Amino acid sequence: MDRYFDTDHLQTRLKTLALRGGAVTMATQTMSFAFTLGATAILARLLTPADYGLIAMVTVIVGFMTMFKDFGLSMATVQRAELTQPQVSTLFWLNTALGLSLSILAVGLAPALAWFYSESRLVPLTIFLASTFMISGLGVQHQALLRRQMRYGVLAAIEILALICGIVLAIATAMRGGQYWALAIQTVTSTTFRTLGYWILCRWRPSLPRRRADIGSMLAFGGNLAASNVVNYATRNFDQVLIGRVWGDSELGAYERASRLLQMPLRLINTPISHVAIPILCRLQHDSSRYREYYLKALYSLAFIVMPGMAFITVMAGDLVSVLMGDQWAEAGTIFGVLGILGLILPVSNTNGWHFIASGTTNRMLRWSMIDGAVIVVAFLIGVPYGGLGVAVAFVAARMVLFVPGIWYATQTVPVDVSDVLRRIRVPLLSSLAVIVVLRISRQTILPGVEVGPRLVVAFAIAAFAYLFFACVICRSFSPLTDLPRLILAVFRTRAPNADDVQSSDAGSSESSV
């Protein structure tokens, strides 16, 4: 079993494995996006917003408790330079004990949750979903060992198989009139198959725990990471708790679906690019000029892809939701359109974390999470009297206020400043705003009366033409047309781009002066 602990054989191929990991992650995210989108389209027609709202009431609390199930110990296993069988075995039993304890706690909290929302159906639902803590706790260290060995293909296969199994059983349950239980079964099924996959494909087996396993530093590391995750999760989900408490399951279901739809395309693009960018930035952290050049190029490529898509969503959200989920989700379409505005800044805000990780200042990340969270919570409290739409508007406003301060705080320890970032995103941002204007004019002039399907196709063509026209012709910025293919090809190259590659590529970019 020592082969799961030793990483010396990876050192000579570390850059290649990191980039190939980005490629596998990109493929996995694409497949997950496609399967999830298809499942959403089917289940949204078989279920109601109230069904999704009931699940959201439980999953907000269950998800929060999940932060403690791992306790950051999986990442401690991945990052530890030297690892032993007693250490991993002890961590395994800790994760198992935490999972079992959280399952028992969730069962005990079920009546209180039902009282809080005045919904008796939450008791059996919470008890059923509580099993996921115990099940997933059994697989934490197996997954961590696979990640430690950079077995990205194995991890991807497990993830996709578990996702498909959950979707199939959810659809079958919904077709038989299972209502909200279909969504609960999907969660438990995916969790179960995921854990089984880890045990089958990772042959490591735990031994009995030992008191002197030297895991003190790993517990400290995991505790700090878990604290940061808890703050972020609590902030991100406080809106759903408020809406569920004040407005009930139907309003919460519409808001939750709109939020989830926004996250899907952002995650599809941001995750694989982050997998490639973060390791390279870590290697360039002591070379200020090259760090700055690579970051700004990666940022520009990310913004160039995501911003116009979010501009399209902002205007066409109602039609997109109607086609994907049906006319009963009209309110979700309105909320989706408001949240789509966030897509114009989230590609930039999400890269702030790259700086914290590359510079090793995760303590600053935790401080900013607390400041950011306090502002967002106040915004939610201001917006909740006006329903899900009010919360969405308040959330967007708060994110806009925090945008520049967030960039400033994140760049204090790296060779990038706010002016660099704002100059770099100027072209895609202005071009995306132009797309919004053009699409709104088109909806009033050439698109009225057109069926929703053809209308989306025509609107997409108009948006693409308008964006490229403003970016490439008006602003004379052609670099994404060459930089983006290079970034994608870098994922599949047999070696990572070294510092010289990064510098020469950026130096030849026509966008370097923006």
Solvent accessible surface area in square Angstrom, and as a share of the most:
residue,aa,sasa,rsa
1,M,101,0.45
2,D,106,0.55
3,R,142,0.52
4,Y,8,0.03
5,F,12,0.05
6,D,68,0.35
7,T,26,0.15
8,D,105,0.54
9,H,95,0.43
10,L,7,0.03
11,Q,104,0.46
12,T,130,0.75
13,R,113,0.41
14,L,70,0.35
15,K,79,0.34
16,T,21,0.12
17,L,21,0.11
18,A,18,0.14
19,L,3,0.01
20,R,112,0.41
21,G,1,0.01
22,G,0,0.00
23,A,12,0.09
24,V,46,0.27
25,T,19,0.11
26,M,50,0.22
27,A,52,0.40
28,T,18,0.10
29,Q,41,0.18
30,T,68,0.40
31,M,90,0.40
32,S,22,0.14
33,F,51,0.21
34,A,59,0.46
35,F,79,0.33
36,T,43,0.25
37,L,55,0.27
38,G,34,0.33
39,A,5,0.04
40,T,6,0.03
41,A,24,0.19
42,I,80,0.41
43,L,6,0.03
44,A,0,0.00
45,R,119,0.44
46,L,75,0.37
47,L,5,0.02
48,T,66,0.38
49,P,25,0.15
50,A,30,0.23
51,D,11,0.06
52,Y,8,0.03
53,G,0,0.00
54,L,1,0.00
55,I,18,0.09
56,A,3,0.02
57,M,5,0.02
58,V,0,0.00
59,T,48,0.28
60,V,8,0.05
61,I,55,0.28
62,V,17,0.10
63,G,16,0.15
64,F,69,0.29
65,M,12,0.05
66,T,44,0.25
67,M,46,0.20
68,F,73,0.30
69,K,26,0.11
70,D,33,0.17
71,F,64,0.27
72,G,6,0.06
73,L,2,0.01
74,S,12,0.08
75,M,48,0.21
76,A,5,0.04
77,T,0,0.00
78,V,35,0.20
79,Q,113,0.50
80,R,60,0.22
81,A,89,0.69
82,E,140,0.63
83,L,16,0.08
84,T,65,0.38
85,Q,47,0.21
86,P,29,0.18
87,Q,9,0.04
88,V,0,0.00
89,S,0,0.00
90,T,13,0.08
91,L,0,0.00
92,F,5,0.02
93,W,97,0.34
94,L,62,0.31
95,N,0,0.00
96,T,23,0.13
97,A,54,0.41
98,L,55,0.28
99,G,0,0.00
100,L,83,0.41
101,S,64,0.41
102,L,16,0.08
103,S,11,0.07
104,I,115,0.58
105,L,90,0.45
106,A,2,0.02
107,V,61,0.35
108,G,55,0.52
109,L,73,0.36
110,A,0,0.00
111,P,78,0.49
112,A,51,0.40
113,L,18,0.09
114,A,10,0.08
115,W,187,0.65
116,F,65,0.27
117,Y,20,0.08
118,S,99,0.64
119,E,32,0.14
120,S,90,0.58
121,R,97,0.35
122,L,0,0.00
123,V,44,0.25
124,P,62,0.39
125,L,0,0.00
126,T,6,0.03
127,I,77,0.39
128,F,71,0.29
129,L,2,0.01
130,A,1,0.01
131,S,34,0.22
132,T,13,0.08
133,F,2,0.01
134,M,82,0.37
135,I,34,0.17
136,S,25,0.16
137,G,0,0.00
138,L,62,0.31
139,G,2,0.02
140,V,6,0.04
141,Q,1,0.00
142,H,0,0.00
143,Q,58,0.26
144,A,0,0.00
145,L,0,0.00
146,L,0,0.00
147,R,82,0.30
148,R,10,0.03
149,Q,17,0.07
150,M,42,0.19
151,R,101,0.37
152,Y,53,0.20
153,G,45,0.43
154,V,28,0.16
155,L,28,0.14
156,A,17,0.13
157,A,58,0.45
158,I,7,0.04
159,E,58,0.26
160,I,18,0.09
161,L,105,0.52
162,A,1,0.01
163,L,26,0.13
164,I,60,0.30
165,C,29,0.17
166,G,0,0.00
167,I,15,0.08
168,V,89,0.51
169,L,81,0.40
170,A,0,0.00
171,I,31,0.15
172,A,44,0.34
173,T,26,0.15
174,A,8,0.06
175,M,136,0.61
176,R,217,0.79
177,G,55,0.53
178,G,19,0.18
179,Q,105,0.47
180,Y,19,0.07
181,W,76,0.27
182,A,0,0.00
183,L,17,0.08
184,A,0,0.00
185,I,46,0.23
186,Q,39,0.18
187,T,54,0.32
188,V,20,0.12
189,T,15,0.08
190,S,11,0.07
191,T,14,0.08
192,T,42,0.25
193,F,82,0.34
194,R,61,0.22
195,T,12,0.07
196,L,93,0.46
197,G,12,0.12
198,Y,15,0.06
199,W,65,0.23
200,I,109,0.56
201,L,79,0.40
202,C,0,0.00
203,R,145,0.53
204,W,0,0.00
205,R,95,0.35
206,P,30,0.19
207,S,48,0.31
208,L,142,0.70
209,P,68,0.43
210,R,152,0.56
211,R,248,0.90
212,R,231,0.84
213,A,7,0.05
214,D,102,0.53
215,I,24,0.12
216,G,49,0.47
217,S,69,0.44
218,M,4,0.02
219,L,64,0.32
220,A,61,0.47
221,F,80,0.33
222,G,0,0.00
223,G,21,0.20
224,N,107,0.55
225,L,59,0.29
226,A,4,0.03
227,A,45,0.35
228,S,10,0.06
229,N,61,0.31
230,V,26,0.15
231,V,39,0.22
232,N,45,0.23
233,Y,26,0.10
234,A,43,0.34
235,T,13,0.08
236,R,140,0.51
237,N,21,0.11
238,F,60,0.25
239,D,8,0.04
240,Q,23,0.10
241,V,29,0.17
242,L,25,0.12
243,I,0,0.00
244,G,3,0.03
245,R,116,0.42
246,V,83,0.48
247,W,119,0.42
248,G,23,0.22
249,D,30,0.16
250,S,59,0.38
251,E,31,0.14
252,L,0,0.00
253,G,0,0.00
254,A,4,0.03
255,Y,1,0.00
256,E,12,0.05
257,R,23,0.09
258,A,0,0.00
259,S,15,0.09
260,R,100,0.36
261,L,12,0.06
262,L,11,0.05
263,Q,72,0.32
264,M,19,0.09
265,P,32,0.20
266,L,17,0.08
267,R,120,0.44
268,L,33,0.17
269,I,45,0.23
270,N,31,0.16
271,T,29,0.17
272,P,3,0.02
273,I,14,0.07
274,S,15,0.09
275,H,75,0.34
276,V,4,0.02
277,A,1,0.00
278,I,38,0.19
279,P,40,0.25
280,I,4,0.02
281,L,0,0.00
282,C,40,0.24
283,R,94,0.34
284,L,11,0.06
285,Q,73,0.32
286,H,171,0.76
287,D,49,0.25
288,S,65,0.42
289,S,67,0.43
290,R,58,0.21
291,Y,2,0.01
292,R,77,0.28
293,E,50,0.22
294,Y,5,0.02
295,Y,2,0.01
296,L,12,0.06
297,K,16,0.07
298,A,1,0.01
299,L,0,0.00
300,Y,2,0.01
301,S,3,0.02
302,L,1,0.00
303,A,0,0.00
304,F,17,0.07
305,I,52,0.26
306,V,9,0.05
307,M,0,0.00
308,P,23,0.15
309,G,31,0.30
310,M,5,0.02
311,A,0,0.00
312,F,22,0.09
313,I,18,0.09
314,T,13,0.07
315,V,13,0.07
316,M,0,0.00
317,A,3,0.02
318,G,43,0.42
319,D,13,0.07
320,L,49,0.24
321,V,2,0.01
322,S,35,0.23
323,V,73,0.42
324,L,34,0.17
325,M,0,0.00
326,G,15,0.14
327,D,119,0.62
328,Q,92,0.41
329,W,2,0.01
330,A,72,0.56
331,E,76,0.34
332,A,0,0.00
333,G,2,0.02
334,T,75,0.44
335,I,1,0.00
336,F,10,0.04
337,G,10,0.10
338,V,30,0.17
339,L,3,0.02
340,G,0,0.00
341,I,58,0.29
342,L,2,0.01
343,G,0,0.00
344,L,9,0.04
345,I,9,0.05
346,L,29,0.14
347,P,3,0.02
348,V,1,0.00
349,S,29,0.19
350,N,61,0.31
351,T,0,0.00
352,N,16,0.08
353,G,21,0.20
354,W,6,0.02
355,H,1,0.00
356,F,7,0.03
357,I,78,0.40
358,A,3,0.02
359,S,33,0.21
360,G,60,0.58
361,T,25,0.14
362,T,78,0.45
363,N,85,0.43
364,R,43,0.16
365,M,43,0.19
366,L,49,0.24
367,R,120,0.44
368,W,38,0.13
369,S,11,0.07
370,M,114,0.51
371,I,86,0.43
372,D,17,0.09
373,G,4,0.04
374,A,60,0.47
375,V,54,0.31
376,I,1,0.00
377,V,43,0.25
378,V,83,0.48
379,A,11,0.08
380,F,2,0.01
381,L,90,0.45
382,I,113,0.57
383,G,3,0.03
384,V,13,0.07
385,P,80,0.50
386,Y,162,0.62
387,G,4,0.04
388,G,0,0.00
389,L,72,0.36
390,G,12,0.12
391,V,0,0.00
392,A,0,0.00
393,V,80,0.46
394,A,15,0.11
395,F,39,0.16
396,V,13,0.07
397,A,52,0.40
398,A,7,0.05
399,R,46,0.17
400,M,78,0.35
401,V,105,0.60
402,L,15,0.08
403,F,24,0.10
404,V,66,0.38
405,P,58,0.37
406,G,3,0.03
407,I,1,0.01
408,W,137,0.48
409,Y,31,0.12
410,A,1,0.01
411,T,8,0.04
412,Q,87,0.39
413,T,66,0.38
414,V,17,0.10
415,P,44,0.28
416,V,6,0.03
417,D,71,0.37
418,V,26,0.15
419,S,51,0.33
420,D,11,0.06
421,V,1,0.01
422,L,70,0.35
423,R,113,0.41
424,R,8,0.03
425,I,2,0.01
426,R,112,0.41
427,V,0,0.00
428,P,0,0.00
429,L,46,0.23
430,L,89,0.44
431,S,1,0.01
432,S,0,0.00
433,L,78,0.39
434,A,17,0.13
435,V,1,0.00
436,I,25,0.13
437,V,86,0.49
438,V,43,0.25
439,L,0,0.00
440,R,124,0.45
441,I,102,0.52
442,S,9,0.06
443,R,75,0.27
444,Q,146,0.65
445,T,88,0.51
446,I,108,0.55
447,L,2,0.01
448,P,78,0.49
449,G,83,0.80
450,V,48,0.28
451,E,125,0.56
452,V,47,0.27
453,G,31,0.30
454,P,71,0.45
455,R,43,0.16
456,L,22,0.11
457,V,106,0.61
458,V,61,0.35
459,A,0,0.00
460,F,127,0.53
461,A,59,0.46
462,I,35,0.18
463,A,8,0.06
464,A,42,0.32
465,F,146,0.61
466,A,7,0.05
467,Y,9,0.04
468,L,79,0.39
469,F,80,0.33
470,F,63,0.26
471,A,0,0.00
472,C,12,0.07
473,V,85,0.49
474,I,101,0.51
475,C,41,0.24
476,R,181,0.66
477,S,1,0.01
478,F,100,0.42
479,S,3,0.02
480,P,3,0.02
481,L,96,0.48
482,T,71,0.41
483,D,3,0.01
484,L,45,0.22
485,P,61,0.38
486,R,114,0.42
487,L,17,0.09
488,I,69,0.35
489,L,112,0.55
490,A,7,0.05
491,V,2,0.01
492,F,125,0.52
493,R,90,0.33
494,T,104,0.60
495,R,125,0.46
496,A,3,0.02
497,P,14,0.09
498,N,62,0.32
499,A,21,0.17
500,D,85,0.44
501,D,39,0.20
502,V,3,0.02
503,Q,76,0.34
504,S,76,0.49
505,S,22,0.14
506,D,1,0.00
507,A,78,0.60
508,G,66,0.63
509,S,10,0.06
510,S,72,0.47
511,E,1,0.00
512,S,59,0.38
513,S,100,0.64
514,V,28,0.16
